[in-house]
């Protein structure tokens, strides 16, 4: 494939991959949860791929994560659900306190009979490592920060900061909220006047968040850290513009975070540092401000958790939200935070990103051919199937952020209504409404629907049905011959 002879002379280039004429060679940029899961799915279906990650090595930073039934069936298909259970705890209650430890609400999240699964709470690095272990080492390439891309009827090429270039048939940007693939794609679209004005705007920076996970703690000093279920707690400060949380995870550890609402801070610019992704930007001034905040694990404070957390693993980042209009163009498609950044307040950001990976893998499996029109139709179908569902999740996260993080007068009033006036049945309905969509890999045996609650039907795969019918016929012919 020759995209630009002048460019290829200037930069060392990887030879174009050999195509089997049936399956595209997929380049995945980003080794986060969505990118790794997509790689695992493509491996299962026999579609060749490579992953390009801008970091020099695997990152082990990050705080608490929660996954729900929206992604569990797909993980079951891949044999990953049992591994997740080993590093997670089920979450059956959600406790909300004021900063003085007075109770606002204790909500039950035990909806197993309706949903069919317990929500899983765990330290993000633990699950990331499970996915990473499924990727053959030769398939993932580090220190590959994408600077630009070229695409035409013959293929797509990425150029990285180290001067290397790589070629493929399809490019997937799974590289986070500040996606290099998105920036390169949007730059090209803007030059030819095809970028929607809204996509040129920055992400909405509403909060700043610091997270960490402690080492093993003494249950005698931190009562509740060693329970069979996750001890999940949200604390909302009064007169300090902060809220914070503490969740127990396996190994007698606590994942914690502290969140500052920027709109309530007079000198917000003080906190607006340049930080594009999760990283070890601890911010000593912020640590000093929150050190004395109380937590519902014995007579301890947030400062005690911070001191029990390896400093190099503490991370600080903006909590942003934005739904981009442009998800695909030509041979390039965006998934996860690269095209929809969702606040973590509803606990659906990771689920939504991994659902993208499942749906995209299904679309690639059904792709009719390798022509530019086939690829464009496939990637457009992916966006069509996902956009409205993601939009609904984005709106839910905004509302949850007002309730759980908000410090304005209106948000405090809203919190009082939600936690004190709404009946339990309303909270329970909200608890399972977000997990009605449970995409599975269409090219693998289906996991049966669990729970009594409504589940959207799985989109059938004509190709898989044909392949299974042919396989059954071949087996019958073999049996007769024997």
NUMI-252838 format. One record per residue (C-alpha): residue number from 0; x, y, z. Coordinates in steps of 0.2 Angstrom, whole numbers, plus 2048, in hexadecimal, padded with zeros to 3 digits. Each point is the difference from the previous one (the first is absolute). Last residue first. Layout:
NUMI-252838
PT    i    X    Y    Z
PT  NUM    X    Y    Z
...
end
This chain:
NUMI-252838
PT    i    X    Y    Z
PT  481  7A4  725  82E
PT  480  7F9  809  7F0
PT  479  7EF  804  809
PT  478  809  808  80F
PT  477  80B  80A  7F4
PT  476  7F1  806  7F6
PT  475  7F8  805  811
PT  474  80F  809  806
PT  473  801  80A  7F0
PT  472  7EE  805  801
PT  471  802  806  812
PT  470  80F  80A  7FA
PT  469  7F6  808  7F2
PT  468  7F1  804  80B
PT  467  80D  808  80D
PT  466  808  80A  7F2
PT  465  7EF  806  7F9
PT  464  7FA  805  811
PT  463  810  809  804
PT  462  7FF  80A  7F0
PT  461  7EE  805  803
PT  460  804  807  811
PT  459  7F2  804  80B
PT  458  7FF  810  80A
PT  457  7FE  7FB  812
PT  456  7EF  805  807
PT  455  7FF  80E  80D
PT  454  7FF  7F9  812
PT  453  7F1  803  80B
PT  452  802  7FA  812
PT  451  7FE  7EF  807
PT  450  812  7FB  801
PT  449  80C  7F8  7F4
PT  448  7FF  7FF  7ED
PT  447  809  7F1  7FA
PT  446  812  802  7F9
PT  445  801  7FF  7ED
PT  444  80C  7F5  7F7
PT  443  80D  80B  7F8
PT  442  800  809  7EF
PT  441  7F2  80D  806
PT  440  80C  806  80E
PT  439  7F3  805  80E
PT  438  7F8  811  802
PT  437  7F7  803  811
PT  436  7F4  80E  7FF
PT  435  7F3  800  80E
PT  434  80E  804  80C
PT  433  7FC  813  803
PT  432  7EE  7FC  805
PT  431  806  7F4  80E
PT  430  805  80D  80E
PT  429  7F4  80D  7FA
PT  428  7F1  7F4  803
PT  427  807  7FD  811
PT  426  802  812  805
PT  425  7EE  803  7FA
PT  424  7FA  7F1  80A
PT  423  808  807  810
PT  422  7F5  80F  800
PT  421  807  812  7FB
PT  420  7FF  80C  80F
PT  419  810  7FF  80A
PT  418  80E  7FB  7F4
PT  417  7FA  808  7F0
PT  416  7F8  80F  808
PT  415  80E  805  80B
PT  414  80D  7FD  7F2
PT  413  7F5  80C  7F5
PT  412  801  80D  80E
PT  411  813  7FF  801
PT  410  801  801  7ED
PT  409  7F6  810  800
PT  408  80A  808  80D
PT  407  811  7FB  7F7
PT  406  80B  7F3  807
PT  405  7FD  7F2  7F3
PT  404  80A  7EF  801
PT  403  7F3  7F3  804
PT  402  7EF  807  7FB
PT  401  807  80C  7F2
PT  400  80C  7F2  7FA
PT  399  7F1  7F4  7FF
PT  398  7F7  80C  7F4
PT  397  80F  801  7F5
PT  396  803  7EE  800
PT  395  7EE  7FC  7FA
PT  394  802  80D  7F2
PT  393  810  7F7  7FA
PT  392  7F7  7EF  801
PT  391  7F2  806  7F5
PT  390  80C  807  7F3
PT  389  80A  7EF  800
PT  388  7F0  7F7  7FC
PT  387  7FC  80C  7F2
PT  386  811  7FF  7F8
PT  385  803  7ED  801
PT  384  7F7  7F7  7F2
PT  383  802  80F  7F4
PT  382  812  802  804
PT  381  804  7ED  7FC
PT  380  7F5  801  7F0
PT  379  80B  80F  7FA
PT  378  810  7F5  803
PT  377  7F9  7F2  7F6
PT  376  7F9  80B  7F2
PT  375  811  809  7FF
PT  374  809  7EF  7FF
PT  373  7F5  7F9  7F3
PT  372  802  810  7F5
PT  371  813  800  802
PT  370  800  7EE  7F9
PT  369  805  7F2  80C
PT  368  7F0  7F5  800
PT  367  7EF  7FD  807
PT  366  804  805  812
PT  365  7F6  7F5  80D
PT  364  80F  7FC  80B
PT  363  805  813  7FF
PT  362  7EF  804  807
PT  361  801  7F4  80E
PT  360  811  806  805
PT  359  7FA  812  800
PT  358  7F1  7FB  80B
PT  357  80B  7F7  80D
PT  356  80D  80E  800
PT  355  7F3  80D  802
PT  354  7F9  7F6  80F
PT  353  811  801  807
PT  352  7FF  813  800
PT  351  7EF  801  807
PT  350  804  7F4  80E
PT  349  810  80B  804
PT  348  7F6  810  801
PT  347  7F0  7F8  809
PT  346  803  803  812
PT  345  7F3  80E  801
PT  344  80B  80D  807
PT  343  80F  7FB  7F5
PT  342  7FD  80F  7F4
PT  341  7FF  7FA  7EE
PT  340  80C  804  7F2
PT  339  7F9  7FB  7EF
PT  338  80A  7FF  7F0
PT  337  812  7FC  806
PT  336  7F9  7FB  811
PT  335  7FA  7F0  7F9
PT  334  801  7FD  7ED
PT  333  806  80A  7F1
PT  332  800  7FA  7EE
PT  331  80B  802  7F1
PT  330  7FF  7F8  7EF
PT  329  7F6  80E  7F8
PT  328  7F9  80B  80E
PT  327  7FA  7FA  811
PT  326  7FA  807  810
PT  325  7FB  812  7FC
PT  324  7F3  807  80B
PT  323  80A  800  810
PT  322  7F8  7FE  811
PT  321  808  809  80E
PT  320  804  7FE  812
PT  319  80F  804  80B
PT  318  807  7FB  811
PT  317  811  808  800
PT  316  80F  7F5  806
PT  315  80B  7FC  80F
PT  314  808  7EF  803
PT  313  808  7F8  80F
PT  312  80A  7F1  7FB
PT  311  811  808  802
PT  310  7FB  805  812
PT  309  7FE  7EE  805
PT  308  7EF  801  80A
PT  307  800  7FD  813
PT  306  804  813  803
PT  305  7F1  805  7F5
PT  304  7F5  7F4  809
PT  303  805  808  811
PT  302  7FE  811  7F8
PT  301  7EE  7FB  7FC
PT  300  7FD  7FF  812
PT  299  7FE  7F2  80D
PT  298  7F7  7FC  810
PT  297  7F8  7F0  7F9
PT  296  7FC  7FE  7ED
PT  295  7F3  80D  7FC
PT  294  80C  80E  7FA
PT  293  804  811  807
PT  292  808  80E  7F7
PT  291  810  805  809
PT  290  80C  7FE  7F1
PT  289  7F5  809  7F3
PT  288  808  811  7FF
PT  287  812  7F9  802
PT  286  7FD  7F4  7F2
PT  285  7FA  80E  7F5
PT  284  810  80A  803
PT  283  80B  7F1  7FD
PT  282  7F9  7FD  7EE
PT  281  801  7EE  7FC
PT  280  803  801  7ED
PT  279  805  7EE  7FE
PT  278  7F5  7FD  7F1
PT  277  7EE  7FE  7FA
PT  276  7FF  809  7EF
PT  275  802  811  7F8
PT  274  807  809  80F
PT  273  804  813  7FD
PT  272  7FC  808  810
PT  271  7EF  809  804
PT  270  800  7FF  813
PT  269  806  812  802
PT  268  7F4  806  7F2
PT  267  7F2  7FC  80C
PT  266  803  80F  80B
PT  265  7EF  802  806
PT  264  7FC  7EE  802
PT  263  7EE  7FA  7FE
PT  262  801  7FD  7ED
PT  261  80F  7F5  803
PT  260  7F7  7F3  809
PT  259  80E  7F7  80A
PT  258  801  7ED  801
PT  257  809  7F4  80C
PT  256  803  7EE  7FC
PT  255  803  7F0  80A
PT  254  803  7EE  7FC
PT  253  802  7F7  811
PT  252  80A  7F0  802
PT  251  7FC  7F0  80A
PT  250  807  7F5  7F2
PT  249  7F0  801  7F6
PT  248  7F7  811  7FF
PT  247  7F9  80D  80C
PT  246  7F9  810  7FA
PT  245  803  811  806
PT  244  7F9  810  7F9
PT  243  802  813  800
PT  242  7F7  810  7FE
PT  241  807  811  800
PT  240  7FA  812  7FF
PT  239  805  804  812
PT  238  7F0  806  808
PT  237  7F9  7EF  803
PT  236  808  7F1  7F9
PT  235  7F7  7F2  7F8
PT  234  806  7EE  804
PT  233  7FD  7F1  7F5
PT  232  803  7EF  807
PT  231  801  7EE  7F9
PT  230  805  7F2  80C
PT  229  802  7F2  7F3
PT  228  7F9  7F0  805
PT  227  808  7F1  809
PT  226  807  80D  80D
PT  225  812  803  803
PT  224  800  813  800
PT  223  7F2  801  80C
PT  222  80A  805  80F
PT  221  80F  80A  7FB
PT  220  80C  7FF  810
PT  219  7FC  7EE  804
PT  218  7FE  7FC  7ED
PT  217  813  805  7FE
PT  216  802  807  7EE
PT  215  807  7F8  7F0
PT  214  808  80E  7F5
PT  213  7F5  80E  7FC
PT  212  7F8  804  7EF
PT  211  800  812  7F9
PT  210  7F6  80E  7F8
PT  209  800  813  7FE
PT  208  7F2  808  7F7
PT  207  7FD  811  7F8
PT  206  7EE  805  7FB
PT  205  7F6  808  7F3
PT  204  80C  801  7F1
PT  203  7F5  7FF  7F0
PT  202  80A  7F9  7F2
PT  201  807  80D  7F4
PT  200  7F6  806  7F1
PT  199  805  7FB  7EE
PT  198  7F3  7F2  800
PT  197  7F2  80D  803
PT  196  804  809  7EF
PT  195  7FD  7F0  7F6
PT  194  810  7FB  7F6
PT  193  7FE  7FF  7ED
PT  192  809  810  7FB
PT  191  80E  7F8  7F7
PT  190  80D  806  80C
PT  189  7F4  7FC  80F
PT  188  7FF  7EE  7FA
PT  187  813  7FD  800
PT  186  802  808  811
PT  185  7F1  7F6  806
PT  184  809  7EF  7FB
PT  183  811  805  808
PT  182  7F7  806  810
PT  181  7F5  7F0  801
PT  180  80F  7F5  7FD
PT  179  80A  809  80E
PT  178  7F2  7FD  80C
PT  177  7FF  80D  80E
PT  176  7F1  7F7  808
PT  175  807  7EF  7FE
PT  174  80B  7F6  7F3
PT  173  7F3  7F4  7F9
PT  172  802  807  7EE
PT  171  7FD  7F1  7F4
PT  170  808  800  7EF
PT  169  7FB  7F5  7F2
PT  168  809  7F8  7F2
PT  167  812  801  807
PT  166  810  80A  7FF
PT  165  80D  805  80D
PT  164  80C  80F  800
PT  163  80F  803  80B
PT  162  808  811  804
PT  161  800  7FE  813
PT  160  7F1  80B  801
PT  159  7F5  7F4  7F6
PT  158  7F9  801  7EE
PT  157  7F0  7F6  7FD
PT  156  7FC  7F9  7EF
PT  155  7EF  7FB  7F9
PT  154  7FC  7F5  7F0
PT  153  7FE  7FF  7EE
PT  152  7F1  80C  7FD
PT  151  808  80E  80A
PT  150  806  803  812
PT  149  80E  80A  808
PT  148  803  803  812
PT  147  809  80B  80C
PT  146  809  802  810
PT  145  7FC  7EF  808
PT  144  80A  7FC  810
PT  143  808  7EF  7FE
PT  142  80B  7FD  810
PT  141  7FA  7EF  801
PT  140  7FB  7F2  7F3
PT  139  7F3  7F3  804
PT  138  7FE  7F0  7F5
PT  137  811  7F8  803
PT  136  7FC  7FF  813
PT  135  7F0  7F5  7FC
PT  134  7F1  809  808
PT  133  7F7  7F6  80D
PT  132  80B  806  80E
PT  131  7FB  811  7FC
PT  130  7EE  7FC  804
PT  129  804  7FA  812
PT  128  80C  80E  803
PT  127  7F3  80D  7FC
PT  126  7F4  7F7  80D
PT  125  80D  801  80E
PT  124  805  812  7FB
PT  123  7EF  807  802
PT  122  7FE  7FA  812
PT  121  7F0  7F7  803
PT  120  7ED  801  802
PT  119  7F4  7F4  7F7
PT  118  7EE  803  7FE
PT  117  7F7  7F0  805
PT  116  7F8  7F6  7F1
PT  115  7EF  7FA  7FB
PT  114  7F8  811  7FE
PT  113  7F0  7FE  809
PT  112  804  7F2  80C
PT  111  811  808  803
PT  110  7F9  811  804
PT  109  80B  803  810
PT  108  804  812  7FD
PT  107  7F8  805  811
PT  106  801  813  804
PT  105  806  806  810
PT  104  7FC  813  801
PT  103  806  811  807
PT  102  809  7F9  80F
PT  101  80A  80B  80C
PT  100  812  7FD  7FD
PT   99  805  812  803
PT   98  804  802  7EE
PT   97  7EE  7FB  7FB
PT   96  7FD  7EE  7FC
PT   95  7FA  7F5  7F2
PT   94  801  7ED  801
PT   93  7FE  7F5  7F1
PT   92  7FB  7EE  804
PT   91  801  7EF  7F7
PT   90  811  801  7F7
PT   89  808  7F0  7FC
PT   88  813  7FF  802
PT   87  80D  7FF  7F3
PT   86  810  7F8  7FB
PT   85  7FA  7EE  800
PT   84  7EF  805  7F8
PT   83  80A  808  7F1
PT   82  808  7EF  7FC
PT   81  7EF  7F7  800
PT   80  7FA  80E  7F4
PT   79  80E  7FE  7F4
PT   78  7FC  7F0  7F8
PT   77  7FC  809  7EF
PT   76  7EE  7FC  800
PT   75  7FE  805  812
PT   74  808  811  7FD
PT   73  7F3  803  7F2
PT   72  7F2  7FB  80D
PT   71  808  80C  80D
PT   70  800  810  7F6
PT   69  7F0  808  804
PT   68  7FE  7F5  80F
PT   67  80B  80C  80A
PT   66  812  806  802
PT   65  807  80B  80E
PT   64  811  807  801
PT   63  80A  807  80E
PT   62  811  80A  7FE
PT   61  80D  801  7F3
PT   60  812  7FE  7FD
PT   59  809  7F0  7FA
PT   58  805  806  7EF
PT   57  807  7F3  7F4
PT   56  810  807  7F7
PT   55  806  80E  7F5
PT   54  7EF  808  7FE
PT   53  7FA  804  7EF
PT   52  7F8  7EF  7FD
PT   51  7FE  7F8  7EF
PT   50  7F6  7F0  7FF
PT   49  801  7F4  7F1
PT   48  7F2  7F6  7F7
PT   47  7FC  7F1  7F6
PT   46  7EE  7FB  7FF
PT   45  7FE  7EE  806
PT   44  7EF  801  809
PT   43  808  7FD  811
PT   42  80F  80B  7FD
PT   41  7F4  80E  7FB
PT   40  7F8  7FE  811
PT   39  810  800  80A
PT   38  806  810  7F6
PT   37  7EF  809  803
PT   36  802  7FC  812
PT   35  812  808  801
PT   34  7FA  80F  7F7
PT   33  7F1  803  80B
PT   32  809  7FD  810
PT   31  80F  80B  7FC
PT   30  80D  7FB  7F4
PT   29  7FE  80E  7F3
PT   28  801  801  7ED
PT   27  7F9  7F0  7F8
PT   26  805  7FC  7EF
PT   25  7F5  7F4  7F7
PT   24  806  7F5  7F2
PT   23  7F0  7FC  7F6
PT   22  7F9  7EF  7FD
PT   21  7FC  7F7  7F0
PT   20  80E  804  7F3
PT   19  80C  7F7  80B
PT   18  809  811  802
PT   17  813  801  802
PT   16  805  80E  80B
PT   15  807  810  7F8
PT   14  813  801  804
PT   13  804  80B  810
PT   12  807  810  7FB
PT   11  80F  80B  804
PT   10  7FB  812  7FD
PT    9  807  80C  7F3
PT    8  7FE  7F5  7F1
PT    7  7EF  7FA  805
PT    6  7FA  812  802
PT    5  805  805  7EF
PT    4  7F8  7F0  7F8
PT    3  7EF  804  808
PT    2  7F3  7F3  803
PT    1  809  7F1  7F7
PT    0  7F9  7EF  805
end
